[in-house]
Amino acid sequence: MLKGKESEERLNRTALTLPGVDATFRVHFWGVDQQHYDNPVHKHSFFEVCYVCGGEGIYEEKGTLYALREGVLFCSRPGVVHQIRSSTGLSLWFVAFELDESRSTPAEAERFRRLAEDAEVCVRGAGEAPTVALWKALMLTDQDHLRLSDAAVVAAAQALLRSFADVFSPRRPAASARRGSSSDMLLRRAKLFIRDNLERPITLAHVADYLHVSERHVSRVFAEGIHESFNGYVRKERIRQAAYLLTRTDEAIKDIAERTGFGTVHSFSRAFARETGLPPGRYREERSV
């Protein structure tokens, strides 16, 4: 038998910061609610994923109603107004979190950005899915001798949150995926080139020459692949790498500006503050670990 409240307390004690090689997550809270009824119409700035263990209800988002019953996983995305309703009470597991982009790879950051923009929202029949198996592994039972160690809980929780970008990804027809494989590879190569050459000027022409395709084609690959302009992506990559260096190294701000291609401290500070809301020095003071 699962120990819901004890599991909730343990997770909120041990699994709020979830580091990984490619992705690091900040968890705001874990929850277990055996009788969840209506909540107010609301939104939040983070992801919240829920698993329905029992009961029936409705999840409403942007005027669309999704039926909730045992075995359903559903995802509330940042900034999206939503509501859960149930007249009889739902048994829910839930977790609220966000990806720490400054400590994650560009690929993982992109996966969760895309999830925020275009998620499946509701996945039915997930009771036997690997994602739910990971969640179940985090829950305490009467068999205390089988419980995971704290270190294993952190690793399993990190894997669980990372899996959400897979389970809630919109389902694409296989044929479409095959047709897009060439563009996908070009996009990956372009992004690697940008990541590895941030200290230099990077233009559409530079990347097009490197890939041996036209500038127009590169521009289209970015627009269709990640729904972002080429210049916008380069700017965000410079800021992401600068944020990482500010919080994970003691390098001078002048050196970071040069390493990330901004050239001068003035242009770096202006761009960084515009993107993050904080000047580099203040960001380092508040975010350094």
Summary of the structure (lengths in Angstrom):
residues: 289
radius of gyration: 21.4
end to end distance: 38.7
largest distance: 62.6
contacts: 852
relative contact order: 0.11
helix: 49%
strand: 20%
